Amino acid sequence: MSTIAKETSRSEAGQTLVVVALATSIFLVAFVGLATDYSSFWSQRQAVQGAADASCQAASMDLMLYSQGAQTANMNFTPGSGVVIDCASSPTAAPCIIAKYNGFDGTLASNKVQMSFPTSVAGATAPYGVTVPFVQVDVTTNAPAYFSRLLSGKSTVAVHAKAVCGMVTYMTGGGLLVLAPTGSGTYLSSGSTTVKIVGGGAVGVQVNSNNSQAVLISGSPTENLSLGGPKFTGSSWGVTGGPSSPITGFNGGTTGHWLAGNPPVPDPFAGTPVPSSVASQNPTNGTSGLQVPYGTDGCPDHTAQCVEFWPGYYPAGLTFSGYTTAIFRPGIYYMGGSITSSGGVTFRMATPAGHLQTDGLMFYFHSGTINMSAGVSSHVVDNVPSTALTCDGSTPPANLGIPASLTGNVLVAQCVTNGTYYDNGHDTTDSLGSVRGLVFYGDHANTSAPALSGSAALYFAGSMYFHSSSYGDTLTMSGTSATQAFWGSIVTDKIAVSGGSTIPLLLSSLSLPTSKVALLQ
């Protein structure tokens, strides 16, 4: 090969190396640039998602308050199906303010924040009767593109995140829930009464009032929650307002605490339908009942006959006095007036042929309420085994301290799947579960004041629900040395406890359909 050819070959090889080196350098620079851009995009994505999650959870808390008619003045938006709220035009809406705190105010051309309200969310069960249970928050921002623009030709890239939140229903341990959202003394305790919570959920008592004196005491009462909670080691007392420190006499055990500023708990029975079909049912043998001798349908009175009642409509309510033993067949009682008792009256469940352990009753008060001043009967009346309180005939958990043999008044609610009740006229066996439902249910337009007092024992298995739309129901519980044991939850607008008795609220570990807010997607 000639000298000239060799030199030409070397020259071309050198040029090729330069081109390869230059191409490699450009590729590496582009790769590093793209990596830098996408690292920036990922960082922006995390920030956008955080803002969406925070705004969504804030909006869902507002939805919960809105469903209770207790929204705050700072909410500044009205949710609804098909409604879309843009923070550019609604910057004072509470979730928009939260988004702004997180760096996305929705009013700039560089970012956008919107709320919408889906009617359903896959895998989530909305509380019954809540019209706007879910909220979706979308946050979009334009992230600058530095190196990737060389390939895309775009100077910014849209970064979007979505969060879906809302109210969902779940079963939880029972408790005492005081619903009134405002006012002092919505929980009022006086004298030397002991309220004793046994079992139930982590929060044994919740008072929703935002007043700084929502819980008021006088005298020397005791609020003993030391055996509350799923492990019977103590449950907490939640209050949305105050006092900020535990009241005198509060005992939360080893695992219970005083929770001032605790978020309000929604009404678990807000969507429970009215048993309207029962209003057209005339009770068998009329509204005065039927005299039956000892042993008939479980009549426990050896001294005198019992008065037996059937489910149906009682337009004037029922009044008892003296030493009467009244027995009630399972079913739903639609009351147009109060159930009033005084003296030595004893209430019991009737056990007709075919009666099932899962059967029970519910008193629905369209008007009137329960006013029971129970005294000790002078009659010889059989005791009731505690196994009658359970749905399967088993012995109640030993930790509840329920005696094996019960005296006085014993009423049990229907056994149902979700802790409310099922209505099919007189039938109580539509859908059965292991939880007693509602034993007393006050209509939302009914502001009558329920009262339980006296010197005779009261044993109710099932929840008591007294809530009016004006938050005007006050449940009064008082007594002396009587045993008042309620195996279920109490949900009422306000409660006043007095006297010198111990009132045990014996709670199931899974008895209350409860709503909570949750980040769903």
C-alpha positions in Angstrom: 0.0 0.0 0.0 1.3 3.5 -0.8 2.2 6.0 1.8 -0.6 8.3 0.6 -3.3 5.5 1.0 -2.1 4.7 4.5 -2.3 8.3 5.6 -5.8 8.7 4.2 -7.0 5.6 6.1 -5.6 7.0 9.4 -7.3 10.3 8.7 -10.7 8.8 8.2 -10.4 6.6 11.3 -9.6 9.7 13.4 -12.6 11.5 12.0 -14.8 8.6 12.8 -13.6 8.6 16.4 -14.4 12.3 16.7 -17.9 11.7 15.4 -18.5 8.8 17.7 -17.2 10.7 20.7 -19.3 13.7 19.8 -22.5 11.6 19.4 -21.8 9.8 22.7 -21.3 13.1 24.5 -24.6 14.4 23.1 -26.4 11.2 24.1 -25.0 11.4 27.6 -25.9 15.0 28.0 -29.5 14.3 26.7 -29.7 11.3 29.0 -28.6 13.3 32.0 -30.9 16.1 31.0 -33.9 13.8 30.7 -33.1 12.2 34.0 -32.9 15.6 35.6 -36.2 16.6 34.1 -38.0 13.5 35.1 -36.6 13.7 38.6 -38.1 17.1 38.8 -41.4 15.8 37.4 -41.5 13.1 40.0 -40.8 15.5 42.8 -43.7 17.7 41.5 -45.9 14.6 41.3 -45.3 13.8 44.9 -46.1 17.4 45.9 -49.2 17.5 43.8 -50.4 14.2 45.3 -49.8 15.4 48.8 -51.8 18.5 48.2 -54.7 16.4 46.7 -54.7 14.0 49.6 -54.7 16.8 52.2 -57.5 18.8 50.4 -59.5 15.6 49.9 -59.4 14.7 53.6 -60.3 18.2 54.6 -63.3 18.1 52.2 -64.5 14.7 53.5 -64.5 16.1 57.1 -66.7 18.9 55.8 -68.9 16.4 54.1 -69.4 14.6 57.4 -70.4 17.8 59.2 -72.6 18.7 56.3 -74.4 15.4 56.5 -75.1 16.1 60.2 -76.3 19.7 59.5 -73.4 20.9 61.6 -71.2 22.5 58.9 -69.0 25.3 60.1 -69.1 28.9 58.8 -65.6 28.4 57.2 -66.8 25.5 55.0 -67.6 27.9 52.1 -68.8 25.4 49.6 -72.0 23.4 48.9 -71.5 19.8 47.8 -73.8 18.0 45.5 -74.1 15.3 42.8 -72.8 16.7 39.5 -71.3 19.8 41.2 -67.8 20.8 40.2 -66.0 23.4 42.4 -63.0 25.1 40.9 -60.7 26.8 43.4 -60.0 29.6 40.9 -63.6 30.8 41.4 -64.0 29.5 45.0 -60.7 30.3 46.7 -62.2 30.6 50.2 -63.6 27.0 50.2 -61.9 25.2 53.1 -60.3 22.5 50.9 -59.0 25.1 48.5 -57.3 26.9 51.4 -55.7 23.6 52.4 -54.5 23.1 48.9 -53.0 26.6 49.0 -51.2 25.8 52.2 -49.6 22.9 50.3 -48.4 25.2 47.5 -51.3 24.9 45.0 -53.8 27.7 45.3 -55.7 26.9 42.1 -55.9 30.6 41.0 -52.7 30.7 39.0 -52.3 29.7 35.4 -49.6 27.3 36.4 -51.9 25.1 38.6 -55.5 24.0 38.9 -57.5 22.6 41.8 -61.0 21.1 41.4 -63.5 19.3 43.6 -66.2 17.0 42.4 -68.6 14.6 44.2 -69.0 11.1 42.8 -72.1 9.2 43.8 -70.3 5.9 44.2 -66.7 4.6 44.7 -65.7 1.0 44.0 -65.2 -1.0 47.2 -66.7 1.7 49.5 -70.0 1.5 51.3 -71.6 4.9 51.9 -73.6 5.5 55.1 -77.3 4.9 54.5 -79.2 8.1 53.8 -76.2 10.3 53.2 -76.8 12.1 49.9 -73.2 13.3 49.3 -70.8 10.8 50.7 -67.8 11.1 48.5 -65.5 13.8 47.1 -62.8 13.8 44.5 -60.0 16.4 44.4 -57.9 16.8 41.2 -54.7 18.9 41.3 -52.8 19.8 38.1 -49.6 21.8 37.8 -47.4 22.7 34.9 -43.8 21.6 35.7 -41.0 23.3 33.6 -39.2 21.1 31.1 -35.5 22.1 30.5 -33.8 19.3 28.6 -36.8 17.2 27.5 -38.2 20.1 25.6 -35.4 19.5 23.0 -37.2 16.3 22.2 -40.9 17.3 22.8 -40.8 20.9 21.9 -42.9 21.7 25.0 -41.6 24.1 27.7 -43.9 22.6 30.4 -45.3 19.2 31.3 -48.7 18.8 33.0 -48.4 16.9 36.3 -51.7 15.6 37.7 -52.8 13.8 40.9 -56.2 12.6 42.1 -57.5 11.7 45.5 -60.9 10.3 46.4 -62.2 10.5 50.0 -65.5 10.1 51.7 -67.7 8.8 54.4 -67.9 5.0 54.8 -69.7 2.7 57.2 -68.1 0.0 59.3 -69.1 -1.9 62.4 -67.3 -0.9 65.6 -67.5 -1.4 69.3 -70.5 0.2 71.0 -70.5 3.2 73.2 -72.4 6.2 74.5 -72.7 8.9 71.8 -74.1 12.3 72.6 -75.0 14.0 69.3 -75.8 17.7 70.0 -73.1 19.7 68.2 -73.4 22.8 70.4 -74.3 23.7 73.9 -72.9 23.3 77.4 -73.8 20.4 79.6 -74.9 18.1 76.8 -73.4 15.4 79.1 -74.5 16.3 82.6 -73.7 14.1 85.6 -74.6 14.9 89.2 -75.0 13.3 92.6 -73.0 10.2 93.3 -74.0 8.2 90.3 -71.4 5.8 88.7 -71.5 5.4 85.0 -69.6 2.2 84.2 -68.5 1.3 80.6 -67.5 -2.3 80.1 -66.2 -3.6 76.8 -67.0 -1.9 73.5 -64.7 0.2 71.3 -61.6 2.2 72.0 -63.7 5.3 72.6 -66.4 4.4 75.1 -68.0 7.9 75.4 -68.1 10.5 72.7 -69.7 14.0 73.3 -70.0 15.9 70.0 -70.7 19.4 71.4 -68.0 22.0 70.5 -68.7 23.9 73.6 -65.8 24.3 76.1 -68.1 23.0 78.8 -69.8 20.3 76.9 -69.3 17.9 79.8 -70.5 19.2 83.2 -70.5 17.5 86.5 -71.7 18.4 90.0 -71.5 16.5 93.2 -69.2 13.5 93.2 -70.1 11.2 90.2 -67.8 8.6 88.8 -67.2 8.0 85.1 -65.6 4.6 85.2 -64.2 3.4 81.8 -61.4 1.3 83.3 -63.0 -1.9 82.0 -63.9 -0.5 78.6 -62.4 -1.3 75.2 -62.0 -4.5 73.2 -59.6 -6.0 75.8 -61.4 -4.7 78.9 -58.4 -2.6 79.8 -59.9 0.8 79.5 -61.6 3.0 76.9 -61.3 6.7 76.1 -63.6 9.6 76.5 -63.9 11.8 73.5 -65.3 15.4 73.5 -65.2 17.7 70.5 -65.2 20.8 72.8 -64.1 20.5 76.4 -63.2 20.6 79.2 -59.6 20.2 77.9 -58.5 18.1 80.9 -60.2 15.1 82.4 -63.2 15.7 84.7 -63.1 14.7 88.3 -64.1 11.0 88.6 -62.9 10.0 85.2 -61.0 6.7 85.1 -59.9 5.4 81.7 -58.0 2.4 83.0 -54.6 1.6 81.5 -55.5 2.2 77.8 -58.2 4.9 78.0 -57.5 8.6 77.7 -59.3 12.0 77.8 -59.6 13.1 74.2 -60.5 16.8 74.1 -60.9 18.2 70.6 -61.9 14.7 69.3 -63.7 15.0 65.9 -67.5 14.5 66.2 -68.9 11.1 65.4 -71.8 11.0 62.9 -75.2 9.7 63.8 -74.9 5.9 63.1 -78.7 5.5 62.8 -79.3 8.6 60.7 -80.5 6.6 57.7 -82.5 4.0 59.7 -85.9 3.9 58.0 -89.2 4.5 59.9 -91.2 1.2 60.2 -94.2 2.8 58.5 -95.8 -0.5 57.6 -96.5 -1.2 61.2 -98.7 1.9 61.5 -101.4 0.0 59.6 -101.1 -3.1 61.9 -103.8 -3.5 64.5 -102.4 -5.5 67.5 -104.0 -8.9 68.0 -106.5 -8.6 70.9 -106.3 -4.8 70.7 -104.3 -2.2 72.4 -105.3 -3.2 75.9 -103.6 -6.6 75.6 -104.9 -9.9 76.9 -104.8 -11.4 80.5 -102.9 -14.7 80.4 -102.1 -17.1 83.3 -98.7 -18.1 84.6 -96.8 -20.2 82.0 -98.7 -19.0 79.0 -96.3 -17.6 76.4 -93.7 -17.4 79.1 -95.8 -15.4 81.7 -93.5 -15.4 84.7 -95.9 -14.1 87.3 -96.9 -16.7 89.9 -99.1 -14.2 91.9 -101.3 -12.8 89.2 -101.9 -13.0 85.5 -99.8 -11.2 83.0 -101.0 -8.7 80.4 -99.7 -9.9 77.0 -99.2 -7.5 74.1 -98.8 -8.0 70.3 -96.8 -5.9 67.8 -98.7 -3.2 65.9 -99.9 0.4 66.2 -100.6 1.9 69.7 -102.0 5.4 69.0 -102.3 6.4 72.6 -99.2 4.6 74.0 -99.4 2.4 77.0 -99.6 3.3 80.7 -98.9 0.9 83.6 -99.0 1.2 87.4 -99.2 -1.0 90.4 -97.9 -4.5 90.4 -98.5 -5.4 86.8 -96.4 -7.9 84.8 -96.5 -7.0 81.1 -95.1 -9.4 78.5 -94.5 -8.4 74.9 -94.4 -10.7 71.9 -91.5 -10.2 69.5 -92.0 -7.6 66.7 -92.2 -3.9 66.1 -94.4 -1.6 68.3 -95.4 1.7 66.6 -96.1 4.1 69.4 -98.3 7.2 69.0 -97.8 8.0 72.7 -95.5 7.2 75.6 -94.9 4.0 77.5 -95.3 5.1 81.1 -94.8 2.8 84.1 -94.6 3.4 87.8 -94.8 1.3 90.9 -94.0 -2.4 90.8 -94.5 -2.9 87.0 -92.4 -5.6 85.4 -91.7 -5.7 81.7 -90.7 -9.0 80.1 -90.5 -10.7 76.7 -93.2 -13.1 75.8 -92.0 -16.5 74.5 -94.8 -17.9 72.4 -94.5 -21.3 70.6 -92.1 -21.0 67.8 -90.3 -18.1 69.5 -86.6 -18.0 68.4 -83.6 -16.8 70.4 -83.0 -14.3 67.6 -86.5 -12.7 68.0 -86.9 -9.5 69.8 -88.8 -6.3 69.8 -88.4 -2.6 69.0 -90.5 0.3 70.3 -90.6 3.0 67.7 -91.9 6.3 69.2 -93.6 8.4 66.5 -94.9 10.4 69.4 -94.2 10.1 73.1 -91.3 8.2 74.6 -90.3 5.8 77.3 -90.9 7.0 80.9 -90.1 4.2 83.2 -90.0 4.6 86.9 -89.5 1.0 87.9 -90.2 -0.2 91.4 -89.7 -3.6 92.9 -92.7 -5.9 92.4 -94.4 -7.6 95.4 -95.4 -10.5 93.1 -93.4 -13.7 92.8 -91.9 -13.4 89.4 -89.5 -15.9 87.8 -86.0 -14.8 87.0 -84.7 -14.7 83.4 -81.4 -16.6 82.5 -78.8 -14.2 81.1 -78.5 -16.4 78.1 -81.8 -14.8 76.9 -79.9 -11.6 76.1 -77.7 -13.2 73.5 -78.7 -14.1 69.9 -77.4 -17.6 70.0 -78.3 -18.5 73.6 -74.7 -18.4 74.8 -73.6 -17.1 78.1 -72.6 -13.4 77.9 -68.9 -12.7 78.3 -67.8 -13.0 81.9 -66.0 -9.6 81.7 -69.4 -7.9 81.4 -70.4 -9.0 84.9 -74.0 -9.9 83.9 -75.5 -12.2 86.6 -76.6 -15.7 85.5 -80.1 -15.0 86.7 -81.9 -11.7 86.0 -84.6 -10.0 88.0 -86.8 -7.0 87.2 -87.3 -5.7 83.7 -85.8 -7.6 80.8 -86.3 -6.5 77.1 -84.3 -7.6 74.1 -84.1 -6.1 70.6 -84.2 -8.1 67.4 -81.0 -9.8 66.2 -79.9 -8.2 63.0 -77.0 -8.0 60.6 -76.1 -4.3 60.9 -77.3 -3.3 64.3 -80.5 -1.5 63.4 -83.6 -3.6 62.6 -85.5 -5.0 59.6 -89.2 -4.2 59.0 -91.7 -6.5 57.4 -94.8 -5.9 59.4 -94.9 -8.3 62.4 -92.0 -10.4 61.0 -88.7 -10.0 62.7 -86.7 -12.7 60.9 -85.9 -11.0 57.6 -82.2 -10.8 58.1 -80.6 -12.1 61.3 -77.2 -11.5 62.7 -75.4 -11.8 66.0 -76.0 -8.2 67.1 -79.1 -6.9 68.9 -80.6 -4.0 67.1 -82.6 -1.0 68.4 -84.8 -1.6 71.4 -86.0 2.1 71.6 -86.1 4.4 68.5 -87.4 8.0 68.8 -88.6 9.7 65.6 -86.5 12.6 64.4 -89.4 14.9 64.7 -90.1 13.8 68.3 -88.6 15.9 71.1 -90.2 14.0 74.0 -87.8 13.5 76.9 -87.1 9.8 77.7 -86.5 8.9 81.3 -85.4 5.7 83.1 -85.4 5.6 86.8 -86.5 3.8 89.9 -85.4 1.1 92.3 -86.0 -2.0 90.2 -83.5 -3.7 87.9 -83.5 -2.8 84.2 -81.8 -5.1 81.7 -82.0 -4.1 78.0 -80.2 -5.9 75.2 -80.1 -3.6 72.2 -79.3 0.0 71.4 -81.4 3.1 72.5 -81.7 5.9 70.0 -83.2 9.2 70.8 -82.4 11.9 68.3 -84.5 14.8 67.0 -83.6 17.0 64.1 -83.5 19.9 66.5 -81.1 18.0 68.8 -83.8 18.4 71.5 -83.9 15.0 73.0 -82.5 14.6 76.5 -82.3 11.1 78.0 -82.5 11.2 81.8 -81.2 8.3 83.8 -81.5 8.2 87.6 -82.0 5.8 90.5 -80.8 4.7 93.9 -79.4 1.3 94.3 -81.1 -0.3 91.3 -79.1 -2.3 88.7 -79.5 -0.7 85.3 -77.5 -2.7 82.8 -77.7 -1.9 79.1 -76.1 -4.3 76.7 -75.9 -2.1 73.7 -75.2 1.4 72.7 -76.9 4.7 73.7 -77.2 7.4 71.0 -79.0 10.5 72.2 -78.8 14.3 71.7 -78.1 15.0 75.4 -78.0 13.0 78.5 -78.5 13.8 82.2 -77.4 11.2 84.8 -78.2 11.6 88.5 -78.9 9.7 91.7 -76.8 7.2 93.6 -77.0 4.2 91.4 -74.4 2.4 89.2 -75.4 2.4 85.5 -73.4 -0.1 83.7 -73.3 0.2 79.9 -72.2 -3.2 78.7 -70.9 -2.9 75.2 -70.4 -5.4 72.4 -67.0 -5.4 70.6 -69.0 -5.2 67.3 -72.3 -3.6 67.8 -72.5 -0.1 66.3 -72.7 0.9 62.6 -70.4 3.8 62.5 -69.4 6.3 59.9 -65.9 7.6 59.4 -64.0 9.6 56.8 -61.3 7.8 54.9 -58.9 8.3 52.0 -60.3 5.8 49.5 -58.1 6.3 46.4 
